[in-house]
Amino acid sequence: MPDCVDCGEHFPNKIWIGDKQHTLHHRTRCLECLPFGKRKKTRPDGTRICQKCKKVIPVYQIHYTKFCYVCYQKLREERRRDKVHKIVGEKCWLCGYGGGPQTRSVLDFHHMNPSEKKFSLTIRNMTNLAWKRVLKEMRKCALLCCRCHREYELNLISQKKVERIYKTKWSEPDKT
């Protein structure tokens, strides 16, 4: 039986109200402290305040998050970007340029074989598409800084050099 975070009393996992059974195991407060239909974080007009930007969350967004849509999307982008860069690193594979999270935006994913390209690896696609699809597309790419990428496209950097680095990086055992 869970304990109420307000009063400390035990309350049952399931309860019958009328002819309907309700499960309470996901609740943190008992029915005395927080009756059905009452939320502590809502304002009198039924809206909430975003925990990040402190703006009013419209009523139609309340059901799925404690953040407004913009803050929620930024949080998703940040998490996915962290996941991607944990795999490929945060430096250009060719010249080594990069200095952590603040320089991620200058790194490009270069598709080694453009005919196999399904979609661009933009932050929007990395965030909104399924992780398996993103990972599959990432494995077709080399991570280059914007300068090396442009120089490669202008044939100032040899294709063999980039292919060698690509094969070396993706053959490492820790790349999932």
C-alpha positions as CSV (number, residue, x, y, z in Angstrom):
1,M,0.0,0.0,0.0
2,P,1.4,3.4,-0.9
3,D,1.9,6.3,1.6
4,C,0.5,9.7,1.1
5,V,3.2,12.4,0.6
6,D,1.1,15.0,2.4
7,C,-0.3,13.2,5.5
8,G,1.9,10.0,5.5
9,E,-1.2,7.7,5.8
10,H,-1.4,4.4,4.0
11,F,-4.1,4.1,1.3
12,P,-5.3,1.1,-0.7
13,N,-4.1,0.3,-4.3
14,K,-7.7,-0.2,-5.4
15,I,-11.0,1.3,-4.3
16,W,-14.6,0.9,-5.2
17,I,-16.6,4.1,-5.7
18,G,-20.2,3.3,-6.5
19,D,-20.1,0.4,-9.0
20,K,-16.7,1.4,-10.5
21,Q,-13.3,0.2,-9.4
22,H,-10.4,2.7,-9.4
23,T,-6.7,1.9,-9.2
24,L,-4.7,4.2,-6.9
25,H,-1.2,2.7,-7.1
26,H,0.0,5.5,-9.3
27,R,-1.1,8.2,-7.0
28,T,1.2,10.0,-4.5
29,R,-1.6,11.5,-2.4
30,C,-4.6,9.8,-0.7
31,L,-8.1,10.7,-1.6
32,E,-8.5,12.8,1.6
33,C,-5.6,15.1,0.6
34,L,-6.2,15.1,-3.2
35,P,-9.8,14.0,-4.2
36,F,-10.5,12.8,-7.8
37,G,-10.6,15.6,-10.3
38,K,-8.6,18.1,-8.2
39,R,-5.0,18.9,-9.2
40,K,-2.8,20.9,-7.0
41,K,-0.8,22.4,-9.9
42,T,-3.7,23.8,-11.8
43,R,-4.9,27.4,-11.5
44,P,-8.5,28.3,-10.8
45,D,-9.1,28.7,-14.5
46,G,-7.8,25.1,-15.2
47,T,-4.5,26.1,-16.7
48,R,-1.0,25.5,-15.5
49,I,2.3,27.3,-15.5
50,C,5.3,25.8,-17.5
51,Q,8.0,24.7,-15.1
52,K,10.7,26.0,-17.4
53,C,9.6,29.2,-19.0
54,K,6.8,30.1,-16.5
55,K,4.3,30.8,-19.3
56,V,0.7,29.7,-19.0
57,I,0.1,26.3,-20.6
58,P,-3.2,26.2,-22.5
59,V,-5.9,23.9,-21.2
60,Y,-5.6,21.5,-24.2
61,Q,-1.9,20.8,-23.4
62,I,-2.3,20.1,-19.7
63,H,-2.9,16.4,-20.0
64,Y,0.5,15.4,-21.4
65,T,3.2,17.4,-19.7
66,K,4.3,19.9,-17.1
67,F,6.0,22.0,-19.8
68,C,4.6,24.1,-22.6
69,Y,5.0,22.6,-26.1
70,V,8.0,24.7,-27.0
71,C,9.9,23.8,-23.8
72,Y,8.9,20.1,-24.1
73,Q,10.1,20.0,-27.7
74,K,13.5,21.7,-26.8
75,L,13.9,19.1,-24.0
76,R,13.3,16.3,-26.5
77,E,15.8,17.8,-29.0
78,E,18.4,18.1,-26.2
79,R,18.0,14.5,-25.1
80,R,18.1,13.1,-28.7
81,R,21.1,15.3,-29.5
82,D,22.9,14.0,-26.4
83,K,22.1,10.4,-27.4
84,V,23.4,11.0,-31.0
85,H,26.7,12.7,-29.9
86,K,27.3,10.0,-27.3
87,I,27.7,7.6,-30.2
88,V,29.5,9.7,-32.8
89,G,31.4,12.1,-30.6
90,E,31.5,15.8,-30.4
91,K,34.5,16.5,-32.7
92,C,35.1,16.4,-36.5
93,W,36.4,13.0,-37.5
94,L,38.8,14.6,-39.9
95,C,40.3,17.7,-38.3
96,G,39.2,17.2,-34.6
97,Y,37.4,20.5,-34.4
98,G,34.8,20.7,-31.7
99,G,34.6,21.6,-28.1
100,G,31.6,19.9,-26.5
101,P,27.9,20.7,-26.6
102,Q,28.3,24.4,-27.6
103,T,29.9,23.5,-30.9
104,R,27.6,20.7,-32.0
105,S,25.8,23.0,-34.4
106,V,28.9,23.3,-36.7
107,L,29.1,19.5,-37.2
108,D,27.5,18.0,-40.2
109,F,26.6,14.4,-41.1
110,H,28.0,13.7,-44.5
111,H,26.4,10.7,-46.3
112,M,29.2,8.6,-47.8
113,N,26.9,7.3,-50.5
114,P,24.3,9.9,-51.4
115,S,22.2,7.3,-53.4
116,E,21.5,5.5,-50.1
117,K,20.3,8.6,-48.3
118,K,16.8,8.4,-47.0
119,F,16.6,11.7,-45.1
120,S,18.9,14.5,-43.8
121,L,20.1,14.2,-40.3
122,T,18.9,17.6,-39.1
123,I,17.9,18.1,-35.4
124,R,14.3,18.1,-36.5
125,N,14.6,14.6,-38.1
126,M,16.7,13.3,-35.3
127,T,14.1,14.3,-32.8
128,N,10.9,13.4,-34.5
129,L,11.8,10.1,-36.3
130,A,12.1,6.7,-34.6
131,W,15.5,6.0,-33.1
132,K,16.1,2.9,-35.2
133,R,15.7,4.9,-38.4
134,V,18.0,7.7,-37.1
135,L,20.7,5.2,-36.0
136,K,20.5,3.4,-39.4
137,E,20.9,6.7,-41.2
138,M,23.8,7.8,-38.9
139,R,25.7,4.6,-39.8
140,K,25.8,5.8,-43.4
141,C,27.5,9.1,-42.5
142,A,30.8,10.6,-41.4
143,L,30.8,13.4,-38.9
144,L,32.6,16.4,-40.3
145,C,32.8,20.1,-39.3
146,C,31.2,22.5,-41.7
147,R,34.6,23.6,-43.1
148,C,35.8,20.0,-43.8
149,H,32.5,19.1,-45.2
150,R,32.6,22.0,-47.7
151,E,36.2,21.3,-48.6
152,Y,35.3,17.6,-49.2
153,E,32.4,18.7,-51.5
154,L,34.8,20.9,-53.4
155,N,37.3,18.0,-53.7
156,L,39.9,19.7,-51.7
157,I,40.0,16.7,-49.3
158,S,40.5,13.3,-50.9
159,Q,37.6,10.8,-50.8
160,K,39.9,8.0,-49.8
161,K,40.9,9.8,-46.6
162,V,37.3,10.4,-45.6
163,E,36.3,6.8,-46.4
164,R,39.2,5.4,-44.4
165,I,38.2,7.5,-41.3
166,Y,34.6,6.5,-41.8
167,K,35.4,2.8,-41.8
168,T,37.7,3.2,-38.8
169,K,35.1,5.1,-36.7
170,W,32.2,2.8,-37.5
171,S,34.2,-0.4,-37.0
172,E,35.0,0.5,-33.3
173,P,33.2,-1.9,-31.0
174,D,31.6,0.8,-28.7
175,K,29.6,2.3,-31.6
176,T,26.0,1.1,-31.1
